């Protein structure tokens, strides 16, 4: 499962909004008894201006690492 959002550099409200969306996703998964593989969870920032968002983004008290690339179905982004 993937969750995408646009985080504006000038806005401090976007990262908490992303965190709220992640929390909703985690609550939904728990409600439907779907286990989340934390080892497969990560944050990837696509920007020329890399911000330190990884320190703010967590899922079920697990700090998601910030990665520079991710592979999905054999495609590396």
DAHU-V943163 format. One record per backbone hydrogen bond with DSSP energy under -0.5 kcal/mol. NH is the residue of the N-H (numbers start at 1). CO is the residue of the C=O. Records with the same first field share a line. If there is no record, write none. Layout:
BEGIN
NH: CO / CO
END
This chain:
BEGIN
7: 5
8: 6
11: 8
16: 12
17: 13
18: 14
19: 15
20: 16
21: 17
22: 18
23: 19
24: 20
25: 21
26: 22
27: 23
28: 24
29: 25
30: 26
31: 27
32: 28
33: 30
34: 29
35: 33
38: 36
40: 37
41: 38
43: 65
45: 67
46: 44
47: 45
50: 48
53: 51
56: 53
57: 53
58: 56
59: 62
62: 59
63: 61
64: 57 / 62
65: 41
67: 43 / 65
72: 75
75: 72
76: 74
77: 70 / 75
END
